[in-house]
Amino acid sequence: MSPRARRALPVAGLSLGVAMGLANVMSYVFVALVSATLGPADFGGFSALNTYGVLLAMPAGAFQVVVARRQTTTDRERGTQVTGVWPALAVGSALAAGTIACAPLIRDGLRLDTSWSIVWMALMLPPMTVTGALQGVLLGRESYGRLSVVYLVTAGTRVLAALAATGLDFSVAQVFAATFAASLVTLLVALLLAAPALDTGGRAPRALALLGDLVRSNIALAGLMALSSLDVVLARSVLTDHDSGAYALAALFGKVVFWGTQFVALAVVPSVADSAEGGRVRATLHRSALGVLAIGLVVALGCALVPGPLVAISGGRAFVDAEPLLVWFALIGTLWAVIQVWLFAGMSRGDHVMTAVVWAAAGVQSALVLLWFDHSPTEVLTAVGATAAVVALIGLLRVPGSEMTPGPDSAETTEALGLTRE
């Protein structure tokens, strides 16, 4: 591992950690404002649709990882770097069109008042996907300062949208319309910050090769999102409107840890992708997981000590039923965050075992909730937490040993195959 790669994790922890921590706080403010504006029943519908949006926006995260892997110093020296901007626009537009076509079905399934909520949510997908590709360019080039700005702008514009929703008493559809406007502002800022680095190498892989990499990464992230997000949709399906709203608010505290520690998993990508030393990779992953655990336990402690004030600030007295759930969601969010580290490390090396594991776990979790654990928020949470614990343990067992075999998509394997062909 080069000296630059060795410095990647601490540098990322300094800039991305602070930025994503602030962004996480702003995301918390966004949800608090929206929940207070909409009330438990409408907020349950908003959260369920927003979860669909998160799942549909998974290509944005996939593009970030795929492009980052192909923007390393080695790629630029070989002329194999990619930006992925145009493919990202095409994928985001296709997802938006398909979602709008299914708007009436989604509206009825989530018990929403109008299809316009789905339309505005769908229109966010193209700018979000392109922004993901631009973030990948910045991450792969270790431009952590600029990448941090993009995260802060993303969260900051959403807070402004929520403030407008509160001041003007927006409906669910109007909240999504305001969030769409925020996504356009974020895209413009990301384009300006990444513009100096938007050059494609002369030996960049063909579209089909990039598509294959993207599909594999999308499948991995889809499993992670299904595991960590579908519980809100499931709760909306099996619980009453009020209980699903309380569950959705409590789930926010799991997302605080999950999204707030994503910088650790992202910092792993360029470091692990360029490393052939198993012992160093193992140490990096163990340190990363311990860092995530430490942050998660601090959040869980806060939720255990002051659940009442946290709920009051987040949504008001109407959400008092969420108080007993906070600490458990903080712990579950910590497990999701650890799983995220294991999964991103595997994606960086072309190892897809954890992808299969998270997908299988998401299926088991859904079956548990829909068939058995469906009578209360506590039962849903129990099924979700048990599943997350099993997956986190499997990921720990999958951490590479001191003698690491390069994955099929790793830089070492690619270089060896290229030399063989020559």
CORQUINOR-V230347 format. One record per residue. RES is the residue in one small letter. SS is DSSP state (A for helix, B for strand, O for the rest). PSI is psi in degrees with one decimal (* if undefined). Layout:
RES SS PSI
RES SS PSI
This chain:
m O 133.9
s O 159.1
p A -35.7
r A -43.0
a A -35.8
r A -31.2
r A -10.6
a A -46.7
l A -49.8
p A -37.9
v A -44.6
a A -39.3
g A -32.3
l A -47.7
s A -54.8
l A -36.5
g A -47.9
v A -46.2
a A -46.0
m A -26.3
g A -46.1
l A -40.5
a A -36.8
n A -40.1
v A -42.9
m A -34.6
s A -37.5
y A -43.9
v A -40.5
f A -50.1
v A -39.0
a A -43.8
l A -43.6
v A -42.7
s A -40.6
a A -32.3
t A -41.1
l A -32.0
g A 164.9
p A -46.6
a A -51.7
d A -33.2
f A -33.4
g A -43.8
g A -42.2
f A -46.4
s A -39.7
a A -45.1
l A -37.6
n A -33.9
t A -41.8
y A -41.3
g A -40.8
v A -42.7
l A -41.8
l A -23.8
a O 7.9
m A -35.9
p A -27.3
a A -46.1
g A -36.7
a A -43.5
f A -37.4
q A -45.7
v A -44.7
v A -47.4
v A -39.9
a A -39.3
r A -24.8
r O 23.4
q O 14.6
t O 169.1
t A -40.8
t A -43.3
d A -41.4
r A -34.3
e A -33.6
r A -12.7
g O 28.3
t O 10.8
q O 150.1
v O 163.3
t O -34.4
g O 12.0
v A -49.7
w A -42.9
p A -37.1
a A -42.0
l A -41.0
a A -44.0
v A -45.2
g A -39.4
s A -39.1
a A -41.9
l A -39.4
a A -45.4
a A -43.7
g A -38.4
t A -42.9
i A -38.0
a A -31.1
c O 8.8
a A -45.7
p A -39.1
l A -42.4
i A -41.2
r A -48.0
d A -38.9
g A -33.9
l O 4.2
r O 50.5
l O 156.1
d O -31.1
t O 152.7
s O -14.9
w A -27.5
s A -43.2
i A -39.2
v A -48.0
w A -38.6
m A -42.4
a A -37.7
l A -17.9
m A -19.5
l A -45.9
p A -50.4
p A -34.7
m A -39.4
t A -42.9
v A -40.6
t A -37.2
g A -42.1
a A -41.6
l A -36.9
q A -34.9
g A -39.2
v A -47.2
l A -39.6
l A -46.6
g A -31.9
r O 5.6
e O 33.7
s O 68.0
y A -31.2
g A -48.5
r A -39.0
l A -37.9
s A -39.6
v A -40.7
v A -43.9
y A -40.9
l A -39.9
v A -40.9
t A -49.8
a A -39.3
g A -41.7
t A -31.9
r A -37.1
v A -41.7
l A -39.1
a A -40.9
a A -37.5
l A -41.4
a A -40.0
a A -40.1
t A -45.9
g A -32.7
l A 4.5
d O 56.9
f O 153.9
s O 178.2
v A -45.6
a A -40.7
q A -32.4
v A -43.4
f A -34.0
a A -43.2
a A -37.2
t A -34.5
f A -44.7
a A -39.2
a A -37.6
s A -32.6
l A -39.7
v A -43.1
t A -42.7
l A -44.1
l A -44.1
v A -42.8
a A -40.4
l A -43.4
l A -40.9
l A -32.9
a A -7.9
a A -43.8
p A -18.9
a A 8.2
l O 62.7
d O 134.8
t O 135.4
g O 152.7
g O -22.0
r O 25.9
a O 145.0
p O 152.9
r O 164.5
a A -37.8
l A -37.4
a A -42.8
l A -37.7
l A -41.9
g A -43.3
d A -41.0
l A -42.5
v A -45.3
r A -42.4
s A -38.3
n A -41.6
i A -40.7
a A -48.9
l A -33.1
a A -42.1
g A -41.7
l A -43.9
m A -38.8
a A -42.9
l A -38.7
s A -8.3
s A -29.0
l A -17.0
d A -31.9
v A -40.5
v A -42.3
l A -41.2
a A -38.7
r A -29.7
s A -36.0
v A -15.5
l O 168.1
t O 166.1
d A -45.1
h A -47.5
d A -36.7
s A -33.1
g A -42.4
a A -41.1
y A -44.1
a A -39.1
l A -43.4
a A -36.6
a A -24.1
l A -35.8
f A -21.3
g A -38.5
k A -28.1
v A -44.7
v A -44.8
f A -52.5
w A -33.8
g A -22.7
t O 10.8
q A -25.2
f A -30.3
v A -46.6
a A -38.9
l A -40.0
a A -24.7
v A -31.5
v A -60.0
p A -30.1
s A -48.7
v A -35.6
a A -32.2
d O 8.3
s O 137.1
a O 4.0
e O 107.1
g A -41.1
g A -40.6
r A -39.3
v A -43.8
r A -46.0
a A -40.8
t A -44.9
l A -38.8
h A -42.3
r A -40.9
s A -44.9
a A -40.0
l A -37.8
g A -42.8
v A -43.8
l A -41.1
a A -45.2
i A -44.2
g A -40.2
l A -34.2
v A -44.4
v A -43.0
a A -38.7
l A -43.5
g A -40.8
c A -33.4
a A -34.4
l A -39.8
v O 57.3
p A -37.2
g A -55.9
p A -36.4
l A -42.5
v A -40.3
a A -41.6
i A -37.2
s A -43.6
g O -14.9
g O -179.3
r A -22.0
a A -17.7
f A 24.1
v A -28.2
d A -14.9
a A -14.9
e A -48.0
p A -15.1
l A -17.2
l A -52.6
v A -37.2
w A -37.3
f A -35.6
a A -39.8
l A -40.3
i A -41.2
g A -34.2
t A -41.7
l A -42.3
w A -40.3
a A -39.9
v A -43.2
i A -38.2
q A -40.6
v A -47.8
w A -43.2
l A -45.0
f A -35.8
a A -43.0
g A -42.3
m A -38.1
s A -27.4
r A -1.4
g O 20.4
d O 117.5
h O 17.1
v A -44.3
m A -26.3
t A -47.3
a A -36.9
v A -47.2
v A -34.0
w A -42.9
a A -41.0
a A -38.1
a A -38.9
g A -43.0
v A -42.9
q A -44.1
s A -42.9
a A -41.5
l A -44.3
v A -45.6
l A -29.1
l A -31.3
w O -52.7
f O 69.3
d O 14.4
h O -18.6
s O 162.5
p A -36.0
t A -39.9
e A -42.9
v A -45.6
l A -38.9
t A -44.8
a A -41.6
v A -43.8
g A -41.9
a A -40.9
t A -44.0
a A -38.6
a A -42.0
v A -43.7
v A -41.4
a A -39.6
l A -42.6
i A -41.3
g A -39.1
l A -41.5
l A -19.7
r O -3.0
v O 132.3
p O 147.6
g O -170.0
s O -31.1
e O 102.6
m O 129.4
t O 125.1
p O 140.9
g O 165.3
p O -23.9
d O 11.1
s O 164.5
a A -37.3
e A -44.1
t A -43.2
t A -44.1
e A -41.4
a A -43.3
l A -37.9
g A -42.1
l A -36.7
t A -42.1
r A -37.7
e O *
